[in-house]
Amino acid sequence: MKRLREIAEEATKGIDDLLETHLDEQQTSEVEKIVEQAVIKALLEGQHRAVDAVIKCPEADQDMAHKIATAIRHENDALIVNLSSLR
């Protein structure tokens, strides 16, 4: 969670550095929230793709694939719970 916020802060600083007029404190906070949400959505999309890839493995490996997919989904659920508690 801390790393996601750091990524959002870095991106916001990069955006602010590009602007001729710098963001005020409220704008910086709002941009950080938008960037953080985009990072979270991208992270979850990557995890969904990982689950999809695992499920497409050969039938002989389906038991292991199911275990991996379950672990990824468990991590997704934990991430969502953590993010929800921050709001």
N, CA, C and O atoms as a DFTB+ gen file, in Angstrom:
348 C
 N C O
     1  1       0.818      -1.181       0.000
     2  2       0.000       0.000       0.000
     3  2       0.872       1.259       0.000
     4  3       0.618       2.207      -0.743
     5  1       1.891       1.249       0.837
     6  2       2.774       2.409       0.927
     7  2       3.442       2.658      -0.419
     8  3       3.586       3.805      -0.841
     9  1       3.847       1.594      -1.085
    10  2       4.532       1.734      -2.376
    11  2       3.591       2.322      -3.427
    12  3       4.026       3.122      -4.254
    13  1       2.306       1.942      -3.413
    14  2       1.351       2.502      -4.368
    15  2       1.217       4.012      -4.169
    16  3       1.150       4.774      -5.134
    17  1       1.180       4.424      -2.920
    18  2       1.074       5.855      -2.623
    19  2       2.342       6.574      -3.088
    20  3       2.270       7.684      -3.616
    21  1       3.506       5.940      -2.891
    22  2       4.767       6.554      -3.344
    23  2       4.769       6.719      -4.857
    24  3       5.224       7.740      -5.371
    25  1       4.268       5.726      -5.565
    26  2       4.193       5.807      -7.031
    27  2       3.281       6.960      -7.440
    28  3       3.605       7.724      -8.350
    29  1       2.148       7.080      -6.769
    30  2       1.209       8.170      -7.070
    31  2       1.853       9.525      -6.792
    32  3       1.681      10.463      -7.570
    33  1       2.585       9.632      -5.701
    34  2       3.249      10.891      -5.361
    35  2       4.325      11.241      -6.395
    36  3       4.464      12.400      -6.784
    37  1       5.084      10.235      -6.834
    38  2       6.119      10.461      -7.848
    39  2       5.494      10.926      -9.160
    40  3       5.998      11.844      -9.807
    41  1       4.398      10.286      -9.545
    42  2       3.720      10.667     -10.789
    43  2       3.158      12.082     -10.684
    44  3       3.251      12.865     -11.629
    45  1       2.577      12.405      -9.536
    46  2       2.029      13.743      -9.328
    47  2       3.125      14.796      -9.392
    48  3       2.935      15.864      -9.975
    49  1       4.267      14.496      -8.797
    50  2       5.399      15.434      -8.850
    51  2       5.851      15.621     -10.293
    52  3       6.159      16.736     -10.715
    53  1       5.890      14.523     -11.047
    54  2       6.270      14.619     -12.452
    55  2       5.297      15.465     -13.244
    56  3       5.703      16.248     -14.103
    57  1       4.009      15.312     -12.958
    58  2       2.987      16.131     -13.625
    59  2       3.169      17.597     -13.243
    60  3       3.139      18.484     -14.096
    61  1       3.359      17.834     -11.946
    62  2       3.526      19.198     -11.458
    63  2       4.755      19.861     -12.084
    64  3       4.721      21.047     -12.413
    65  1       5.831      19.105     -12.248
    66  2       7.057      19.647     -12.843
    67  2       6.846      20.064     -14.303
    68  3       7.530      20.962     -14.793
    69  1       5.909      19.422     -14.995
    70  2       5.640      19.752     -16.392
    71  2       4.790      21.015     -16.553
    72  3       4.828      21.669     -17.595
    73  1       4.035      21.345     -15.526
    74  2       3.109      22.472     -15.620
    75  2       3.838      23.806     -15.467
    76  3       4.796      23.921     -14.702
    77  1       3.368      24.811     -16.210
    78  2       3.930      26.153     -16.080
    79  2       3.533      26.760     -14.732
    80  3       4.337      27.429     -14.083
    81  1       2.295      26.522     -14.323
    82  2       1.808      26.966     -13.021
    83  2       1.661      25.720     -12.159
    84  3       0.936      24.794     -12.520
    85  1       2.339      25.697     -11.034
    86  2       2.343      24.506     -10.190
    87  2       1.008      24.302      -9.484
    88  3       0.258      25.248      -9.243
    89  1       0.734      23.041      -9.159
    90  2      -0.488      22.686      -8.456
    91  2      -0.455      23.237      -7.035
    92  3       0.592      23.277      -6.388
    93  1      -1.634      23.664      -6.564
    94  2      -1.692      24.050      -5.157
    95  2      -1.865      22.779      -4.326
    96  3      -1.943      21.680      -4.875
    97  1      -1.925      22.929      -3.016
    98  2      -1.977      21.774      -2.118
    99  2      -3.213      20.902      -2.360
   100  3      -3.117      19.674      -2.366
   101  1      -4.364      21.532      -2.557
   102  2      -5.599      20.775      -2.802
   103  2      -5.534      20.052      -4.144
   104  3      -5.920      18.886      -4.236
   105  1      -5.054      20.724      -5.177
   106  2      -4.932      20.094      -6.486
   107  2      -3.951      18.933      -6.446
   108  3      -4.191      17.893      -7.059
   109  1      -2.855      19.105      -5.731
   110  2      -1.874      18.032      -5.597
   111  2      -2.515      16.811      -4.955
   112  3      -2.298      15.686      -5.407
   113  1      -3.289      17.020      -3.920
   114  2      -3.966      15.913      -3.237
   115  2      -4.941      15.202      -4.170
   116  3      -4.996      13.972      -4.192
   117  1      -5.706      15.970      -4.937
   118  2      -6.684      15.383      -5.862
   119  2      -5.992      14.616      -6.986
   120  3      -6.434      13.530      -7.361
   121  1      -4.909      15.175      -7.523
   122  2      -4.167      14.491      -8.595
   123  2      -3.563      13.199      -8.052
   124  3      -3.580      12.178      -8.739
   125  1      -3.026      13.226      -6.824
   126  2      -2.471      12.008      -6.222
   127  2      -3.536      10.929      -6.103
   128  3      -3.259       9.759      -6.365
   129  1      -4.746      11.301      -5.714
   130  2      -5.841      10.330      -5.596
   131  2      -6.169       9.724      -6.957
   132  3      -6.359       8.514      -7.078
   133  1      -6.235      10.573      -7.976
   134  2      -6.543      10.089      -9.328
   135  2      -5.456       9.137      -9.814
   136  3      -5.756       8.075     -10.359
   137  1      -4.209       9.510      -9.620
   138  2      -3.094       8.666     -10.059
   139  2      -3.070       7.365      -9.268
   140  3      -2.858       6.297      -9.842
   141  1      -3.285       7.442      -7.952
   142  2      -3.292       6.234      -7.131
   143  2      -4.391       5.271      -7.586
   144  3      -4.157       4.065      -7.666
   145  1      -5.571       5.781      -7.880
   146  2      -6.659       4.933      -8.364
   147  2      -6.299       4.291      -9.706
   148  3      -6.623       3.128      -9.945
   149  1      -5.632       5.045     -10.578
   150  2      -5.211       4.490     -11.867
   151  2      -4.182       3.384     -11.667
   152  3      -4.229       2.362     -12.351
   153  1      -3.259       3.580     -10.742
   154  2      -2.243       2.561     -10.446
   155  2      -2.920       1.299      -9.903
   156  3      -2.569       0.185     -10.291
   157  1      -3.874       1.477      -9.020
   158  2      -4.584       0.335      -8.432
   159  2      -5.340      -0.433      -9.510
   160  3      -5.281      -1.661      -9.558
   161  1      -6.049       0.289     -10.372
   162  2      -6.787      -0.368     -11.459
   163  2      -5.837      -1.144     -12.371
   164  3      -6.143      -2.260     -12.789
   165  1      -4.686      -0.549     -12.675
   166  2      -3.706      -1.225     -13.526
   167  2      -3.164      -2.475     -12.841
   168  3      -2.992      -3.516     -13.476
   169  1      -2.899      -2.366     -11.554
   170  2      -2.398      -3.511     -10.788
   171  2      -3.424      -4.647     -10.787
   172  3      -3.076      -5.804     -11.019
   173  1      -4.673      -4.313     -10.527
   174  2      -5.719      -5.339     -10.512
   175  2      -5.917      -5.954     -11.898
   176  3      -6.142      -7.158     -12.020
   177  1      -5.833      -5.129     -12.937
   178  2      -5.958      -5.653     -14.295
   179  2      -4.834      -6.640     -14.592
   180  3      -5.063      -7.682     -15.205
   181  1      -3.622      -6.310     -14.158
   182  2      -2.497      -7.227     -14.345
   183  2      -2.708      -8.534     -13.616
   184  3      -2.385      -9.600     -14.140
   185  1      -3.243      -8.462     -12.417
   186  2      -3.505      -9.682     -11.661
   187  2      -4.611     -10.506     -12.310
   188  3      -4.541     -11.735     -12.318
   189  1      -5.628      -9.845     -12.852
   190  2      -6.688     -10.584     -13.555
   191  2      -6.118     -11.292     -14.783
   192  3      -6.490     -12.426     -15.086
   193  1      -5.229     -10.623     -15.473
   194  2      -4.596     -11.243     -16.642
   195  2      -3.726     -12.428     -16.238
   196  3      -3.649     -13.425     -16.956
   197  1      -3.076     -12.312     -15.091
   198  2      -2.263     -13.424     -14.596
   199  2      -3.144     -14.635     -14.309
   200  3      -2.791     -15.762     -14.654
   201  1      -4.288     -14.399     -13.679
   202  2      -5.224     -15.496     -13.399
   203  2      -5.693     -16.120     -14.711
   204  3      -5.731     -17.344     -14.839
   205  1      -6.049     -15.286     -15.679
   206  2      -6.495     -15.795     -16.977
   207  2      -5.413     -16.643     -17.640
   208  3      -5.709     -17.689     -18.218
   209  1      -4.163     -16.195     -17.559
   210  2      -3.059     -16.943     -18.163
   211  2      -2.868     -18.289     -17.473
   212  3      -2.631     -19.304     -18.127
   213  1      -2.971     -18.288     -16.164
   214  2      -2.790     -19.523     -15.398
   215  2      -3.882     -20.527     -15.756
   216  3      -3.614     -21.718     -15.909
   217  1      -5.094     -20.046     -15.886
   218  2      -6.221     -20.944     -16.171
   219  2      -6.099     -21.585     -17.555
   220  3      -6.650     -22.662     -17.782
   221  1      -5.391     -20.945     -18.475
   222  2      -5.246     -21.464     -19.837
   223  2      -4.125     -22.496     -19.977
   224  3      -3.819     -22.916     -21.093
   225  1      -3.520     -22.904     -18.885
   226  2      -2.417     -23.860     -18.972
   227  2      -2.940     -25.261     -19.316
   228  3      -4.140     -25.515     -19.214
   229  1      -2.053     -26.162     -19.720
   230  2      -2.471     -27.517     -20.112
   231  2      -3.236     -28.233     -18.992
   232  3      -3.026     -27.972     -17.807
   233  1      -4.104     -29.117     -19.389
   234  2      -4.963     -29.831     -18.441
   235  2      -4.165     -30.593     -17.386
   236  3      -4.599     -30.708     -16.239
   237  1      -3.017     -31.105     -17.767
   238  2      -2.191     -31.863     -16.820
   239  2      -1.736     -30.991     -15.654
   240  3      -1.446     -31.502     -14.572
   241  1      -1.674     -29.686     -15.868
   242  2      -1.210     -28.767     -14.831
   243  2      -2.354     -28.003     -14.163
   244  3      -2.111     -27.043     -13.432
   245  1      -3.588     -28.416     -14.407
   246  2      -4.741     -27.670     -13.905
   247  2      -4.793     -27.588     -12.382
   248  3      -5.220     -26.567     -11.842
   249  1      -4.372     -28.629     -11.682
   250  2      -4.413     -28.587     -10.222
   251  2      -3.500     -27.473      -9.705
   252  3      -3.906     -26.676      -8.859
   253  1      -2.281     -27.421     -10.209
   254  2      -1.356     -26.365      -9.804
   255  2      -1.874     -25.005     -10.256
   256  3      -1.766     -24.022      -9.524
   257  1      -2.439     -24.947     -11.468
   258  2      -2.973     -23.692     -11.987
   259  2      -4.092     -23.170     -11.091
   260  3      -4.176     -21.971     -10.824
   261  1      -4.934     -24.063     -10.637
   262  2      -6.034     -23.669      -9.751
   263  2      -5.484     -23.097      -8.437
   264  3      -5.989     -22.095      -7.930
   265  1      -4.456     -23.735      -7.900
   266  2      -3.849     -23.240      -6.658
   267  2      -3.243     -21.850      -6.860
   268  3      -3.389     -20.976      -6.005
   269  1      -2.573     -21.650      -7.974
   270  2      -1.968     -20.347      -8.262
   271  2      -3.050     -19.288      -8.455
   272  3      -2.948     -18.189      -7.910
   273  1      -4.081     -19.614      -9.225
   274  2      -5.175     -18.673      -9.453
   275  2      -5.855     -18.299      -8.138
   276  3      -6.201     -17.138      -7.923
   277  1      -6.044     -19.276      -7.266
   278  2      -6.649     -19.014      -5.961
   279  2      -5.768     -18.085      -5.133
   280  3      -6.275     -17.182      -4.467
   281  1      -4.464     -18.295      -5.167
   282  2      -3.534     -17.433      -4.427
   283  2      -3.576     -16.006      -4.965
   284  3      -3.558     -15.050      -4.189
   285  1      -3.633     -15.858      -6.279
   286  2      -3.701     -14.522      -6.881
   287  2      -5.003     -13.844      -6.482
   288  3      -5.003     -12.667      -6.120
   289  1      -6.104     -14.568      -6.546
   290  2      -7.399     -13.988      -6.154
   291  2      -7.395     -13.589      -4.679
   292  3      -7.959     -12.561      -4.306
   293  1      -6.756     -14.408      -3.846
   294  2      -6.666     -14.094      -2.422
   295  2      -5.909     -12.780      -2.217
   296  3      -6.312     -11.944      -1.409
   297  1      -4.811     -12.608      -2.953
   298  2      -4.047     -11.366      -2.867
   299  2      -4.872     -10.181      -3.357
   300  3      -4.805      -9.097      -2.777
   301  1      -5.653     -10.379      -4.423
   302  2      -6.537      -9.321      -4.921
   303  2      -7.529      -8.906      -3.834
   304  3      -7.733      -7.720      -3.579
   305  1      -8.138      -9.905      -3.204
   306  2      -9.118      -9.622      -2.154
   307  2      -8.484      -8.842      -1.004
   308  3      -9.076      -7.892      -0.492
   309  1      -7.282      -9.243      -0.601
   310  2      -6.585      -8.549       0.479
   311  2      -6.277      -7.108       0.073
   312  3      -6.418      -6.193       0.883
   313  1      -5.864      -6.907      -1.157
   314  2      -5.568      -5.568      -1.659
   315  2      -6.822      -4.698      -1.613
   316  3      -6.778      -3.556      -1.157
   317  1      -7.918      -5.237      -2.082
   318  2      -9.176      -4.482      -2.108
   319  2      -9.621      -4.120      -0.685
   320  3     -10.067      -2.998      -0.443
   321  1      -9.504      -5.053       0.242
   322  2      -9.867      -4.773       1.641
   323  2      -8.975      -3.671       2.211
   324  3      -9.467      -2.760       2.877
   325  1      -7.677      -3.747       1.955
   326  2      -6.758      -2.715       2.437
   327  2      -7.071      -1.354       1.836
   328  3      -7.043      -0.340       2.534
   329  1      -7.365      -1.330       0.560
   330  2      -7.674      -0.062      -0.107
   331  2      -8.984       0.514       0.419
   332  3      -9.094       1.724       0.619
   333  1      -9.957      -0.330       0.640
   334  2     -11.244       0.128       1.144
   335  2     -11.105       0.731       2.537
   336  3     -11.808       1.685       2.871
   337  1     -10.208       0.185       3.349
   338  2     -10.035       0.701       4.703
   339  2      -9.329       2.051       4.708
   340  3      -9.418       2.783       5.694
   341  1      -8.629       2.398       3.627
   342  2      -7.937       3.686       3.548
   343  2      -8.878       4.828       3.208
   344  3      -8.551       5.987       3.462
   345  1     -10.022       4.532       2.648
   346  2     -10.943       5.580       2.194
   347  2     -11.742       6.142       3.313
   348  3     -12.563       7.034       3.098
